[in-house]
Amino acid sequence: MEIALGLPNPQSEFEKDILKAVIAKESGNEVRRLMFISRAGGEKKCSQPGRRAVIAWAREKHDLAIEVHDLPGTARVRIRKKAQAVSSR
């Protein structure tokens, strides 16, 4: 189980966490499932094509089931900061 509150963020450690589970499995540990607990928005983010492909790879190549579960609540709206112009003097 991985508490991954940053899972909805584009720069999360989703793939790294899956790789750690694969390494543990190949090192002889009995790992059949990796469950992510995320704040609201994680399930939606993990339904995108790139993350779906990683989930499918883990299932097909390593027999590792990946589950993503959101905590109750609403997803945060991400506010992007505008690039600040830097003046050189």
DAHU-V943018 format. One record per backbone hydrogen bond with DSSP energy under -0.5 kcal/mol. NH is the residue of the N-H (numbers start at 1). CO is the residue of the C=O. If there is no record, write none. Layout:
NH;CO / NH;CO
//
This chain:
2;35 / 4;2 / 4;37 / 7;4 / 9;6 / 12;9 / 17;13 / 18;14 / 19;15 / 20;16 / 21;17 / 22;18 / 23;19 / 24;20 / 25;21 / 26;22 / 27;23 / 28;25 / 29;24 / 31;29 / 32;30 / 34;65 / 36;34 / 36;67 / 37;2 / 38;36 / 38;69 / 42;39 / 45;41 / 46;42 / 47;44 / 48;45 / 52;48 / 53;49 / 54;50 / 55;51 / 56;52 / 57;53 / 58;54 / 59;55 / 60;56 / 61;57 / 62;57 / 62;58 / 63;59 / 64;58 / 65;32 / 65;63 / 67;34 / 69;36 / 71;38 / 76;40 / 78;76 / 80;78 / 87;85
//
